Amino acid sequence: MENHEEENGVCKAESVDGSLNVWSCQNSDSSSADHLVVMVHGILGSTDDWKFGAEQFVKKLPDKVFVHCSEKNVSALTLDGVDVMGERLAAEVLDIIQSRPNIRKISFVAHSLGGLAARYAIGKLYKPASQEDGKDSLADSSEGPPKGTICGLEAMNFITVATPHLGSMGNKQVPFLFGFSSIEKVAGLIIHWIFKRTGRHLFLKDEEEGKPPLLRRMVEDTDDCHFISALRAFKRRVAYSNVSHDHVVGWKTASIRRDCELPKWEDSLNEKYPHIVYEELCKACDAEDIPEGENHSDDIEEEMIKGLSSVSWEKVDVSFHSSRQRFAAHSVIQVKNEDMHIEGADVIEHIIDHFHA
């Protein structure tokens, strides 16, 4: 049973299991909307976390998108591990696609831990080009050989917002640990008591049966998960990150950068996007490309950066340093609660304005 709401031309349906779908109420718009946008919340989150963002997507792109706010990993289910979350999300996406046969394109917009779950899920959902019945790849082929699809759909945008791509272990990766290695070592030992299996994944404490940590494995293709091929299938990949005041996910891990690559930024002069302080397009680079003077041959973090940098990324840096809600930057960047975090609305607008629909 679903609870339907209609407001300002936007229809919302929330079911008993917590799922939230958002689309245009105009029949002509909804029938032509062939682009599924999957929005994924972060740790201990819920479908409501992306409610504002979902509504803005439909208001601005009413005839193009159907938005689904993921519900299979709500609340404490986010503590079960990145892989378990990814498996659930993959199954959820398949169900949505089967229920909407008109869908032709797919995008993901994920906050925090949700970005890691989404990366795992697309690795499971990826179909190589050779499996597409001999058809030409639907995705952009500017980065090498023909690309595959996500569940047979054209992969458009893969967008992460304050996602710990490099995990939470390392200098200043989790700001509230103050960058002290001694504190981080203690956190790594006890984190599984608080955040259970997910905590072990985030702090790279999950080496099992001789295998590298899961996040390290997720920067290359494996026998049953095409993690990098799936990322490459998307027309664009975007990483939004807070440059400061994010007390959950640090700037470096969210923006997939080395310390030496963190840019110098200045206050925005753009009235439309006052909190966007730096943007750059990072082209795909070969695994052996290492910044001059850097040597991290045995460093897992360096291996993750190299793997993720084998595809291009748009990187968008955000600052709420002058905002009243700057100490809640991790939630403001998502507009988790419209009443409390509305200062991040320009970031949502930036996401939608640059979205390939």
Secondary structure, 3 states (H helix, E strand, C coil): CEEEEEECCEEEEEECCCCEEEEECCHHHHHHCCEEEEEECCCCCCHHHHHHHHHHHHHHCCCCEEEEECCCCCHHHHHCCHHHHHHHHHHHHHHHHHHCCCCCEEEEEEECHHHHHHHHHHHHHEECHHHCCCCCCCCCCCCCCCCCEECCEEEEEEEEECCCCCCCCCCCCCHHHCCCHHHHHHHHHHHHHHHHHHHHHHCCCCCCCCCCCHHHHCCCECCCCEHHHHHHHCCEEEEEEECCCCCCCCHHHHHCCCHHHCCCCCCCCCCCCCCEEEEEEECCCCCCCCCCCCCCCCCHHHHHHHHHCCCCEEEEEECCCCCCCHHHHHHHCCCCCHHHHHHHHHHHHHHHHCCCC
